[in-house]
Amino acid sequence: MRPHQISLETAQKLAKALGIPLEQVMHMPQHILIQKLMELEKEKKDER
C-alpha cells in the first residue's frame, strides 16, 4: 500500500490529534483514516 498523498504538516497534525505515530498515519488504510477524522470532528462538535 502506498503512503497517503498528504503534506508532512498535515500528517503531523493528524498523528498528534489521533495520538498515533506518524508512520501509522501514513500507512493506515484510507477508509479507516477518514473514519477516525469523522470521529474527531464529532468530538469537537460535542464539546461546543
mmCIF entry with sequence, helices, sheets and N, C-alpha, C, O atoms, coordinates in Angstrom:
data_MODEL
# 
_entry.id   MODEL 
# 
_entity.id                         1 
_entity.type                       polymer 
_entity.pdbx_number_of_molecules   1 
# 
_entity_poly.entity_id                      1 
_entity_poly.type                           'polypeptide(L)' 
_entity_poly.nstd_linkage                   no 
_entity_poly.nstd_monomer                   no 
_entity_poly.pdbx_seq_one_letter_code       MRPHQISLETAQKLAKALGIPLEQVMHMPQHILIQKLMELEKEKKDER 
_entity_poly.pdbx_seq_one_letter_code_can   MRPHQISLETAQKLAKALGIPLEQVMHMPQHILIQKLMELEKEKKDER 
_entity_poly.pdbx_strand_id                 A 
# 
loop_
_entity_poly_seq.entity_id 
_entity_poly_seq.num 
_entity_poly_seq.mon_id 
_entity_poly_seq.hetero 
1 1  MET n 
1 2  ARG n 
1 3  PRO n 
1 4  HIS n 
1 5  GLN n 
1 6  ILE n 
1 7  SER n 
1 8  LEU n 
1 9  GLU n 
1 10 THR n 
1 11 ALA n 
1 12 GLN n 
1 13 LYS n 
1 14 LEU n 
1 15 ALA n 
1 16 LYS n 
1 17 ALA n 
1 18 LEU n 
1 19 GLY n 
1 20 ILE n 
1 21 PRO n 
1 22 LEU n 
1 23 GLU n 
1 24 GLN n 
1 25 VAL n 
1 26 MET n 
1 27 HIS n 
1 28 MET n 
1 29 PRO n 
1 30 GLN n 
1 31 HIS n 
1 32 ILE n 
1 33 LEU n 
1 34 ILE n 
1 35 GLN n 
1 36 LYS n 
1 37 LEU n 
1 38 MET n 
1 39 GLU n 
1 40 LEU n 
1 41 GLU n 
1 42 LYS n 
1 43 GLU n 
1 44 LYS n 
1 45 LYS n 
1 46 ASP n 
1 47 GLU n 
1 48 ARG n 
# 
_struct_asym.id          A 
_struct_asym.entity_id   1 
# 
loop_
_struct_conf.conf_type_id 
_struct_conf.id 
_struct_conf.pdbx_PDB_helix_id 
_struct_conf.beg_label_comp_id 
_struct_conf.beg_label_asym_id 
_struct_conf.beg_label_seq_id 
_struct_conf.pdbx_beg_PDB_ins_code 
_struct_conf.end_label_comp_id 
_struct_conf.end_label_asym_id 
_struct_conf.end_label_seq_id 
_struct_conf.pdbx_end_PDB_ins_code 
_struct_conf.beg_auth_comp_id 
_struct_conf.beg_auth_asym_id 
_struct_conf.beg_auth_seq_id 
_struct_conf.end_auth_comp_id 
_struct_conf.end_auth_asym_id 
_struct_conf.end_auth_seq_id 
_struct_conf.pdbx_PDB_helix_class 
_struct_conf.details 
_struct_conf.pdbx_PDB_helix_length 
HELX_P HELX_P1 AA1 LEU A 8  ? LEU A 18 ? LEU A 8  LEU A 18 1 ? 11 
HELX_P HELX_P2 AA2 LEU A 22 ? HIS A 27 ? LEU A 22 HIS A 27 1 ? 6  
HELX_P HELX_P3 AA3 GLN A 30 ? GLU A 47 ? GLN A 30 GLU A 47 1 ? 18 
# 
_struct_conf_type.id          HELX_P 
_struct_conf_type.criteria    ? 
_struct_conf_type.reference   ? 
# 
loop_
_atom_site.group_PDB 
_atom_site.id 
_atom_site.type_symbol 
_atom_site.label_atom_id 
_atom_site.label_alt_id 
_atom_site.label_comp_id 
_atom_site.label_asym_id 
_atom_site.label_entity_id 
_atom_site.label_seq_id 
_atom_site.pdbx_PDB_ins_code 
_atom_site.Cartn_x 
_atom_site.Cartn_y 
_atom_site.Cartn_z 
_atom_site.occupancy 
_atom_site.B_iso_or_equiv 
_atom_site.pdbx_formal_charge 
_atom_site.auth_seq_id 
_atom_site.auth_comp_id 
_atom_site.auth_asym_id 
_atom_site.auth_atom_id 
_atom_site.pdbx_PDB_model_num 
ATOM 1   N N  . MET A 1 1  ? 0.850   -1.176 0.000  1.00 0.00 ? 1  MET A N  1 
ATOM 2   C CA . MET A 1 1  ? 0.000   0.000  0.000  1.00 0.00 ? 1  MET A CA 1 
ATOM 3   C C  . MET A 1 1  ? 0.897   1.242  0.000  1.00 0.00 ? 1  MET A C  1 
ATOM 4   O O  . MET A 1 1  ? 1.878   1.312  0.740  1.00 0.00 ? 1  MET A O  1 
ATOM 5   N N  . ARG A 1 2  ? 0.547   2.208  -0.832 1.00 0.00 ? 2  ARG A N  1 
ATOM 6   C CA . ARG A 1 2  ? 1.309   3.452  -0.906 1.00 0.00 ? 2  ARG A CA 1 
ATOM 7   C C  . ARG A 1 2  ? 0.946   4.372  0.247  1.00 0.00 ? 2  ARG A C  1 
ATOM 8   O O  . ARG A 1 2  ? -0.183  4.353  0.737  1.00 0.00 ? 2  ARG A O  1 
ATOM 9   N N  . PRO A 1 3  ? 1.917   5.186  0.681  1.00 0.00 ? 3  PRO A N  1 
ATOM 10  C CA . PRO A 1 3  ? 1.589   6.198  1.692  1.00 0.00 ? 3  PRO A CA 1 
ATOM 11  C C  . PRO A 1 3  ? 0.596   7.204  1.116  1.00 0.00 ? 3  PRO A C  1 
ATOM 12  O O  . PRO A 1 3  ? 0.525   7.387  -0.100 1.00 0.00 ? 3  PRO A O  1 
ATOM 13  N N  . HIS A 1 4  ? -0.160  7.846  1.979  1.00 0.00 ? 4  HIS A N  1 
ATOM 14  C CA . HIS A 1 4  ? -1.136  8.852  1.548  1.00 0.00 ? 4  HIS A CA 1 
ATOM 15  C C  . HIS A 1 4  ? -0.428  10.038 0.926  1.00 0.00 ? 4  HIS A C  1 
ATOM 16  O O  . HIS A 1 4  ? 0.711   10.346 1.276  1.00 0.00 ? 4  HIS A O  1 
ATOM 17  N N  . GLN A 1 5  ? -1.101  10.699 0.007  1.00 0.00 ? 5  GLN A N  1 
ATOM 18  C CA . GLN A 1 5  ? -0.556  11.875 -0.659 1.00 0.00 ? 5  GLN A CA 1 
ATOM 19  C C  . GLN A 1 5  ? -0.971  13.130 0.108  1.00 0.00 ? 5  GLN A C  1 
ATOM 20  O O  . GLN A 1 5  ? -1.753  13.943 -0.385 1.00 0.00 ? 5  GLN A O  1 
ATOM 21  N N  . ILE A 1 6  ? -0.436  13.274 1.316  1.00 0.00 ? 6  ILE A N  1 
ATOM 22  C CA . ILE A 1 6  ? -0.719  14.453 2.134  1.00 0.00 ? 6  ILE A CA 1 
ATOM 23  C C  . ILE A 1 6  ? 0.608   15.072 2.536  1.00 0.00 ? 6  ILE A C  1 
ATOM 24  O O  . ILE A 1 6  ? 1.644   14.407 2.515  1.00 0.00 ? 6  ILE A O  1 
ATOM 25  N N  . SER A 1 7  ? 0.574   16.329 2.897  1.00 0.00 ? 7  SER A N  1 
ATOM 26  C CA . SER A 1 7  ? 1.804   17.014 3.275  1.00 0.00 ? 7  SER A CA 1 
ATOM 27  C C  . SER A 1 7  ? 2.292   16.531 4.633  1.00 0.00 ? 7  SER A C  1 
ATOM 28  O O  . SER A 1 7  ? 1.533   15.958 5.414  1.00 0.00 ? 7  SER A O  1 
ATOM 29  N N  . LEU A 1 8  ? 3.546   16.765 4.895  1.00 0.00 ? 8  LEU A N  1 
ATOM 30  C CA . LEU A 1 8  ? 4.138   16.375 6.171  1.00 0.00 ? 8  LEU A CA 1 
ATOM 31  C C  . LEU A 1 8  ? 3.448   17.085 7.328  1.00 0.00 ? 8  LEU A C  1 
ATOM 32  O O  . LEU A 1 8  ? 3.197   16.483 8.372  1.00 0.00 ? 8  LEU A O  1 
ATOM 33  N N  . GLU A 1 9  ? 3.140   18.371 7.140  1.00 0.00 ? 9  GLU A N  1 
ATOM 34  C CA . GLU A 1 9  ? 2.481   19.134 8.204  1.00 0.00 ? 9  GLU A CA 1 
ATOM 35  C C  . GLU A 1 9  ? 1.117   18.547 8.524  1.00 0.00 ? 9  GLU A C  1 
ATOM 36  O O  . GLU A 1 9  ? 0.749   18.428 9.692  1.00 0.00 ? 9  GLU A O  1 
ATOM 37  N N  . THR A 1 10 ? 0.367   18.181 7.495  1.00 0.00 ? 10 THR A N  1 
ATOM 38  C CA . THR A 1 10 ? -0.951  17.589 7.701  1.00 0.00 ? 10 THR A CA 1 
ATOM 39  C C  . THR A 1 10 ? -0.830  16.253 8.412  1.00 0.00 ? 10 THR A C  1 
ATOM 40  O O  . THR A 1 10 ? -1.593  15.970 9.335  1.00 0.00 ? 10 THR A O  1 
ATOM 41  N N  . ALA A 1 11 ? 0.109   15.440 7.998  1.00 0.00 ? 11 ALA A N  1 
ATOM 42  C CA . ALA A 1 11 ? 0.318   14.132 8.623  1.00 0.00 ? 11 ALA A CA 1 
ATOM 43  C C  . ALA A 1 11 ? 0.704   14.289 10.096 1.00 0.00 ? 11 ALA A C  1 
ATOM 44  O O  . ALA A 1 11 ? 0.243   13.525 10.944 1.00 0.00 ? 11 ALA A O  1 
ATOM 45  N N  . GLN A 1 12 ? 1.552   15.280 10.400 1.00 0.00 ? 12 GLN A N  1 
ATOM 46  C CA . GLN A 1 12 ? 1.952   15.506 11.785 1.00 0.00 ? 12 GLN A CA 1 
ATOM 47  C C  . GLN A 1 12 ? 0.760   15.943 12.629 1.00 0.00 ? 12 GLN A C  1 
ATOM 48  O O  . GLN A 1 12 ? 0.606   15.483 13.760 1.00 0.00 ? 12 GLN A O  1 
ATOM 49  N N  . LYS A 1 13 ? -0.082  16.823 12.097 1.00 0.00 ? 13 LYS A N  1 
ATOM 50  C CA . LYS A 1 13 ? -1.273  17.268 12.831 1.00 0.00 ? 13 LYS A CA 1 
ATOM 51  C C  . LYS A 1 13 ? -2.218  16.101 13.083 1.00 0.00 ? 13 LYS A C  1 
ATOM 52  O O  . LYS A 1 13 ? -2.776  15.974 14.173 1.00 0.00 ? 13 LYS A O  1 
ATOM 53  N N  . LEU A 1 14 ? -2.400  15.249 12.075 1.00 0.00 ? 14 LEU A N  1 
ATOM 54  C CA . LEU A 1 14 ? -3.267  14.086 12.235 1.00 0.00 ? 14 LEU A CA 1 
ATOM 55  C C  . LEU A 1 14 ? -2.723  13.129 13.285 1.00 0.00 ? 14 LEU A C  1 
ATOM 56  O O  . LEU A 1 14 ? -3.472  12.617 14.116 1.00 0.00 ? 14 LEU A O  1 
ATOM 57  N N  . ALA A 1 15 ? -1.418  12.889 13.244 1.00 0.00 ? 15 ALA A N  1 
ATOM 58  C CA . ALA A 1 15 ? -0.800  11.978 14.202 1.00 0.00 ? 15 ALA A CA 1 
ATOM 59  C C  . ALA A 1 15 ? -0.995  12.502 15.623 1.00 0.00 ? 15 ALA A C  1 
ATOM 60  O O  . ALA A 1 15 ? -1.305  11.735 16.535 1.00 0.00 ? 15 ALA A O  1 
ATOM 61  N N  . LYS A 1 16 ? -0.814  13.802 15.808 1.00 0.00 ? 16 LYS A N  1 
ATOM 62  C CA . LYS A 1 16 ? -0.988  14.392 17.134 1.00 0.00 ? 16 LYS A CA 1 
ATOM 63  C C  . LYS A 1 16 ? -2.445  14.314 17.580 1.00 0.00 ? 16 LYS A C  1 
ATOM 64  O O  . LYS A 1 16 ? -2.724  13.968 18.728 1.00 0.00 ? 16 LYS A O  1 
ATOM 65  N N  . ALA A 1 17 ? -3.374  14.634 16.681 1.00 0.00 ? 17 ALA A N  1 
ATOM 66  C CA . ALA A 1 17 ? -4.790  14.621 17.022 1.00 0.00 ? 17 ALA A CA 1 
ATOM 67  C C  . ALA A 1 17 ? -5.290  13.211 17.329 1.00 0.00 ? 17 ALA A C  1 
ATOM 68  O O  . ALA A 1 17 ? -6.111  13.015 18.225 1.00 0.00 ? 17 ALA A O  1 
ATOM 69  N N  . LEU A 1 18 ? -4.785  12.233 16.577 1.00 0.00 ? 18 LEU A N  1 
ATOM 70  C CA . LEU A 1 18 ? -5.231  10.858 16.770 1.00 0.00 ? 18 LEU A CA 1 
ATOM 71  C C  . LEU A 1 18 ? -4.443  10.133 17.858 1.00 0.00 ? 18 LEU A C  1 
ATOM 72  O O  . LEU A 1 18 ? -4.861  9.082  18.342 1.00 0.00 ? 18 LEU A O  1 
ATOM 73  N N  . GLY A 1 19 ? -3.298  10.703 18.240 1.00 0.00 ? 19 GLY A N  1 
ATOM 74  C CA . GLY A 1 19 ? -2.476  10.086 19.281 1.00 0.00 ? 19 GLY A CA 1 
ATOM 75  C C  . GLY A 1 19 ? -1.785  8.817  18.815 1.00 0.00 ? 19 GLY A C  1 
ATOM 76  O O  . GLY A 1 19 ? -1.612  7.870  19.582 1.00 0.00 ? 19 GLY A O  1 
ATOM 77  N N  . ILE A 1 20 ? -1.392  8.811  17.543 1.00 0.00 ? 20 ILE A N  1 
ATOM 78  C CA . ILE A 1 20 ? -0.699  7.642  16.988 1.00 0.00 ? 20 ILE A CA 1 
ATOM 79  C C  . ILE A 1 20 ? 0.568   8.097  16.282 1.00 0.00 ? 20 ILE A C  1 
ATOM 80  O O  . ILE A 1 20 ? 0.689   9.267  15.920 1.00 0.00 ? 20 ILE A O  1 
ATOM 81  N N  . PRO A 1 21 ? 1.520   7.179  16.078 1.00 0.00 ? 21 PRO A N  1 
ATOM 82  C CA . PRO A 1 21 ? 2.771   7.556  15.399 1.00 0.00 ? 21 PRO A CA 1 
ATOM 83  C C  . PRO A 1 21 ? 2.531   8.009  13.960 1.00 0.00 ? 21 PRO A C  1 
ATOM 84  O O  . PRO A 1 21 ? 1.588   7.571  13.300 1.00 0.00 ? 21 PRO A O  1 
ATOM 85  N N  . LEU A 1 22 ? 3.401   8.888  13.498 1.00 0.00 ? 22 LEU A N  1 
ATOM 86  C CA . LEU A 1 22 ? 3.311   9.441  12.148 1.00 0.00 ? 22 LEU A CA 1 
ATOM 87  C C  . LEU A 1 22 ? 3.314   8.343  11.084 1.00 0.00 ? 22 LEU A C  1 
ATOM 88  O O  . LEU A 1 22 ? 2.553   8.413  10.118 1.00 0.00 ? 22 LEU A O  1 
ATOM 89  N N  . GLU A 1 23 ? 4.158   7.341  11.257 1.00 0.00 ? 23 GLU A N  1 
ATOM 90  C CA . GLU A 1 23 ? 4.244   6.255  10.281 1.00 0.00 ? 23 GLU A CA 1 
ATOM 91  C C  . GLU A 1 23 ? 2.917   5.517  10.156 1.00 0.00 ? 23 GLU A C  1 
ATOM 92  O O  . GLU A 1 23 ? 2.525   5.098  9.067  1.00 0.00 ? 23 GLU A O  1 
ATOM 93  N N  . GLN A 1 24 ? 2.233   5.365  11.284 1.00 0.00 ? 24 GLN A N  1 
ATOM 94  C CA . GLN A 1 24 ? 0.949   4.669  11.274 1.00 0.00 ? 24 GLN A CA 1 
ATOM 95  C C  . GLN A 1 24 ? -0.094  5.476  10.510 1.00 0.00 ? 24 GLN A C  1 
ATOM 96  O O  . GLN A 1 24 ? -0.928  4.902  9.810  1.00 0.00 ? 24 GLN A O  1 
ATOM 97  N N  . VAL A 1 25 ? -0.057  6.797  10.636 1.00 0.00 ? 25 VAL A N  1 
ATOM 98  C CA . VAL A 1 25 ? -0.989  7.656  9.892  1.00 0.00 ? 25 VAL A CA 1 
ATOM 99  C C  . VAL A 1 25 ? -0.756  7.497  8.397  1.00 0.00 ? 25 VAL A C  1 
ATOM 100 O O  . VAL A 1 25 ? -1.708  7.379  7.624  1.00 0.00 ? 25 VAL A O  1 
ATOM 101 N N  . MET A 1 26 ? 0.509   7.493  7.990  1.00 0.00 ? 26 MET A N  1 
ATOM 102 C CA . MET A 1 26 ? 0.830   7.453  6.564  1.00 0.00 ? 26 MET A CA 1 
ATOM 103 C C  . MET A 1 26 ? 0.461   6.134  5.907  1.00 0.00 ? 26 MET A C  1 
ATOM 104 O O  . MET A 1 26 ? 0.199   6.100  4.705  1.00 0.00 ? 26 MET A O  1 
ATOM 105 N N  . HIS A 1 27 ? 0.434   5.051  6.665  1.00 0.00 ? 27 HIS A N  1 
ATOM 106 C CA . HIS A 1 27 ? 0.167   3.733  6.087  1.00 0.00 ? 27 HIS A CA 1 
ATOM 107 C C  . HIS A 1 27 ? -1.185  3.156  6.493  1.00 0.00 ? 27 HIS A C  1 
ATOM 108 O O  . HIS A 1 27 ? -1.494  2.008  6.175  1.00 0.00 ? 27 HIS A O  1 
ATOM 109 N N  . MET A 1 28 ? -1.984  3.948  7.190  1.00 0.00 ? 28 MET A N  1 
ATOM 110 C CA . MET A 1 28 ? -3.314  3.499  7.598  1.00 0.00 ? 28 MET A CA 1 
ATOM 111 C C  . MET A 1 28 ? -4.216  3.434  6.361  1.00 0.00 ? 28 MET A C  1 
ATOM 112 O O  . MET A 1 28 ? -4.161  4.327  5.516  1.00 0.00 ? 28 MET A O  1 
ATOM 113 N N  . PRO A 1 29 ? -5.038  2.397  6.243  1.00 0.00 ? 29 PRO A N  1 
ATOM 114 C CA . PRO A 1 29 ? -5.982  2.361  5.111  1.00 0.00 ? 29 PRO A CA 1 
ATOM 115 C C  . PRO A 1 29 ? -6.841  3.624  5.090  1.00 0.00 ? 29 PRO A C  1 
ATOM 116 O O  . PRO A 1 29 ? -7.257  4.122  6.137  1.00 0.00 ? 29 PRO A O  1 
ATOM 117 N N  . GLN A 1 30 ? -7.098  4.130  3.896  1.00 0.00 ? 30 GLN A N  1 
ATOM 118 C CA . GLN A 1 30 ? -7.774  5.415  3.748  1.00 0.00 ? 30 GLN A CA 1 
ATOM 119 C C  . GLN A 1 30 ? -9.149  5.429  4.408  1.00 0.00 ? 30 GLN A C  1 
ATOM 120 O O  . GLN A 1 30 ? -9.522  6.427  5.023  1.00 0.00 ? 30 GLN A O  1 
ATOM 121 N N  . HIS A 1 31 ? -9.903  4.349  4.292  1.00 0.00 ? 31 HIS A N  1 
ATOM 122 C CA . HIS A 1 31 ? -11.248 4.360  4.866  1.00 0.00 ? 31 HIS A CA 1 
ATOM 123 C C  . HIS A 1 31 ? -11.208 4.440  6.387  1.00 0.00 ? 31 HIS A C  1 
ATOM 124 O O  . HIS A 1 31 ? -12.106 5.021  6.997  1.00 0.00 ? 31 HIS A O  1 
ATOM 125 N N  . ILE A 1 32 ? -10.185 3.868  7.005  1.00 0.00 ? 32 ILE A N  1 
ATOM 126 C CA . ILE A 1 32 ? -10.058 3.952  8.461  1.00 0.00 ? 32 ILE A CA 1 
ATOM 127 C C  . ILE A 1 32 ? -9.633  5.355  8.865  1.00 0.00 ? 32 ILE A C  1 
ATOM 128 O O  . ILE A 1 32 ? -10.125 5.892  9.858  1.00 0.00 ? 32 ILE A O  1 
ATOM 129 N N  . LEU A 1 33 ? -8.730  5.948  8.107  1.00 0.00 ? 33 LEU A N  1 
ATOM 130 C CA . LEU A 1 33 ? -8.292  7.314  8.394  1.00 0.00 ? 33 LEU A CA 1 
ATOM 131 C C  . LEU A 1 33 ? -9.472  8.281  8.305  1.00 0.00 ? 33 LEU A C  1 
ATOM 132 O O  . LEU A 1 33 ? -9.622  9.152  9.162  1.00 0.00 ? 33 LEU A O  1 
ATOM 133 N N  . ILE A 1 34 ? -10.295 8.137  7.294  1.00 0.00 ? 34 ILE A N  1 
ATOM 134 C CA . ILE A 1 34 ? -11.466 9.004  7.146  1.00 0.00 ? 34 ILE A CA 1 
ATOM 135 C C  . ILE A 1 34 ? -12.421 8.806  8.311  1.00 0.00 ? 34 ILE A C  1 
ATOM 136 O O  . ILE A 1 34 ? -12.977 9.773  8.833  1.00 0.00 ? 34 ILE A O  1 
ATOM 137 N N  . GLN A 1 35 ? -12.613 7.563  8.719  1.00 0.00 ? 35 GLN A N  1 
ATOM 138 C CA . GLN A 1 35 ? -13.498 7.267  9.857  1.00 0.00 ? 35 GLN A CA 1 
ATOM 139 C C  . GLN A 1 35 ? -12.981 7.943  11.126 1.00 0.00 ? 35 GLN A C  1 
ATOM 140 O O  . GLN A 1 35 ? -13.763 8.525  11.877 1.00 0.00 ? 35 GLN A O  1 
ATOM 141 N N  . LYS A 1 36 ? -11.687 7.871  11.370 1.00 0.00 ? 36 LYS A N  1 
ATOM 142 C CA . LYS A 1 36 ? -11.111 8.493  12.561 1.00 0.00 ? 36 LYS A CA 1 
ATOM 143 C C  . LYS A 1 36 ? -11.249 10.008 12.509 1.00 0.00 ? 36 LYS A C  1 
ATOM 144 O O  . LYS A 1 36 ? -11.503 10.643 13.532 1.00 0.00 ? 36 LYS A O  1 
ATOM 145 N N  . LEU A 1 37 ? -11.082 10.591 11.327 1.00 0.00 ? 37 LEU A N  1 
ATOM 146 C CA . LEU A 1 37 ? -11.246 12.034 11.181 1.00 0.00 ? 37 LEU A CA 1 
ATOM 147 C C  . LEU A 1 37 ? -12.686 12.442 11.464 1.00 0.00 ? 37 LEU A C  1 
ATOM 148 O O  . LEU A 1 37 ? -12.929 13.480 12.080 1.00 0.00 ? 37 LEU A O  1 
ATOM 149 N N  . MET A 1 38 ? -13.632 11.637 11.020 1.00 0.00 ? 38 MET A N  1 
ATOM 150 C CA . MET A 1 38 ? -15.034 11.929 11.293 1.00 0.00 ? 38 MET A CA 1 
ATOM 151 C C  . MET A 1 38 ? -15.316 11.845 12.795 1.00 0.00 ? 38 MET A C  1 
ATOM 152 O O  . MET A 1 38 ? -16.087 12.647 13.322 1.00 0.00 ? 38 MET A O  1 
ATOM 153 N N  . GLU A 1 39 ? -14.706 10.890 13.483 1.00 0.00 ? 39 GLU A N  1 
ATOM 154 C CA . GLU A 1 39 ? -14.882 10.768 14.934 1.00 0.00 ? 39 GLU A CA 1 
ATOM 155 C C  . GLU A 1 39 ? -14.315 11.997 15.643 1.00 0.00 ? 39 GLU A C  1 
ATOM 156 O O  . GLU A 1 39 ? -14.923 12.509 16.583 1.00 0.00 ? 39 GLU A O  1 
ATOM 157 N N  . LEU A 1 40 ? -13.145 12.474 15.190 1.00 0.00 ? 40 LEU A N  1 
ATOM 158 C CA . LEU A 1 40 ? -12.547 13.673 15.784 1.00 0.00 ? 40 LEU A CA 1 
ATOM 159 C C  . LEU A 1 40 ? -13.465 14.881 15.595 1.00 0.00 ? 40 LEU A C  1 
ATOM 160 O O  . LEU A 1 40 ? -13.665 15.666 16.521 1.00 0.00 ? 40 LEU A O  1 
ATOM 161 N N  . GLU A 1 41 ? -14.010 15.022 14.410 1.00 0.00 ? 41 GLU A N  1 
ATOM 162 C CA . GLU A 1 41 ? -14.902 16.141 14.112 1.00 0.00 ? 41 GLU A CA 1 
ATOM 163 C C  . GLU A 1 41 ? -16.150 16.081 14.989 1.00 0.00 ? 41 GLU A C  1 
ATOM 164 O O  . GLU A 1 41 ? -16.618 17.107 15.481 1.00 0.00 ? 41 GLU A O  1 
ATOM 165 N N  . LYS A 1 42 ? -16.680 14.887 15.181 1.00 0.00 ? 42 LYS A N  1 
ATOM 166 C CA . LYS A 1 42 ? -17.871 14.716 16.022 1.00 0.00 ? 42 LYS A CA 1 
ATOM 167 C C  . LYS A 1 42 ? -17.557 15.104 17.464 1.00 0.00 ? 42 LYS A C  1 
ATOM 168 O O  . LYS A 1 42 ? -18.370 15.750 18.125 1.00 0.00 ? 42 LYS A O  1 
ATOM 169 N N  . GLU A 1 43 ? -16.380 14.714 17.954 1.00 0.00 ? 43 GLU A N  1 
ATOM 170 C CA . GLU A 1 43 ? -15.982 15.063 19.322 1.00 0.00 ? 43 GLU A CA 1 
ATOM 171 C C  . GLU A 1 43 ? -15.878 16.575 19.472 1.00 0.00 ? 43 GLU A C  1 
ATOM 172 O O  . GLU A 1 43 ? -16.286 17.121 20.497 1.00 0.00 ? 43 GLU A O  1 
ATOM 173 N N  . LYS A 1 44 ? -15.340 17.256 18.469 1.00 0.00 ? 44 LYS A N  1 
ATOM 174 C CA . LYS A 1 44 ? -15.231 18.716 18.517 1.00 0.00 ? 44 LYS A CA 1 
ATOM 175 C C  . LYS A 1 44 ? -16.600 19.360 18.602 1.00 0.00 ? 44 LYS A C  1 
ATOM 176 O O  . LYS A 1 44 ? -16.798 20.303 19.369 1.00 0.00 ? 44 LYS A O  1 
ATOM 177 N N  . LYS A 1 45 ? -17.548 18.857 17.819 1.00 0.00 ? 45 LYS A N  1 
ATOM 178 C CA . LYS A 1 45 ? -18.894 19.417 17.824 1.00 0.00 ? 45 LYS A CA 1 
ATOM 179 C C  . LYS A 1 45 ? -19.574 19.169 19.155 1.00 0.00 ? 45 LYS A C  1 
ATOM 180 O O  . LYS A 1 45 ? -20.324 20.020 19.635 1.00 0.00 ? 45 LYS A O  1 
ATOM 181 N N  . ASP A 1 46 ? -19.324 18.014 19.762 1.00 0.00 ? 46 ASP A N  1 
ATOM 182 C CA . ASP A 1 46 ? -19.937 17.677 21.062 1.00 0.00 ? 46 ASP A CA 1 
ATOM 183 C C  . ASP A 1 46 ? -19.396 18.565 22.178 1.00 0.00 ? 46 ASP A C  1 
ATOM 184 O O  . ASP A 1 46 ? -20.099 18.818 23.157 1.00 0.00 ? 46 ASP A O  1 
ATOM 185 N N  . GLU A 1 47 ? -18.157 19.041 22.048 1.00 0.00 ? 47 GLU A N  1 
ATOM 186 C CA . GLU A 1 47 ? -17.549 19.891 23.078 1.00 0.00 ? 47 GLU A CA 1 
ATOM 187 C C  . GLU A 1 47 ? -18.154 21.288 23.084 1.00 0.00 ? 47 GLU A C  1 
ATOM 188 O O  . GLU A 1 47 ? -18.114 21.969 24.109 1.00 0.00 ? 47 GLU A O  1 
ATOM 189 N N  . ARG A 1 48 ? -18.706 21.721 21.975 1.00 0.00 ? 48 ARG A N  1 
ATOM 190 C CA . ARG A 1 48 ? -19.240 23.091 21.851 1.00 0.00 ? 48 ARG A CA 1 
ATOM 191 C C  . ARG A 1 48 ? -20.504 23.274 22.581 1.00 0.00 ? 48 ARG A C  1 
ATOM 192 O O  . ARG A 1 48 ? -21.070 24.366 22.570 1.00 0.00 ? 48 ARG A O  1 
# 
